[in-house]
């Protein structure tokens, strides 16, 4: 699917499809997601298109939430 993002499934049988319906050709998808199905946690971080390093911000947010949850939250 065009615009598919990267993500992780931390457990459970979850099917995730993420995409973008309209985007300028050559642009970067800045979104990130995290799935902790066993905890009922589904996170989507929307990188701010056009802002500097939006893909980095969304990835760092997903990683921080994942680390927090993995540490017993």
Buried (B, 14 or more C-beta within 10 A) or exposed (E): EEBEBEBBBBEEEEEBEBEBEEEEEEEEBBBBBBBBBEEEBEBBBEBEBEEEEBBEBBBEBBBEBBEEBEEEE
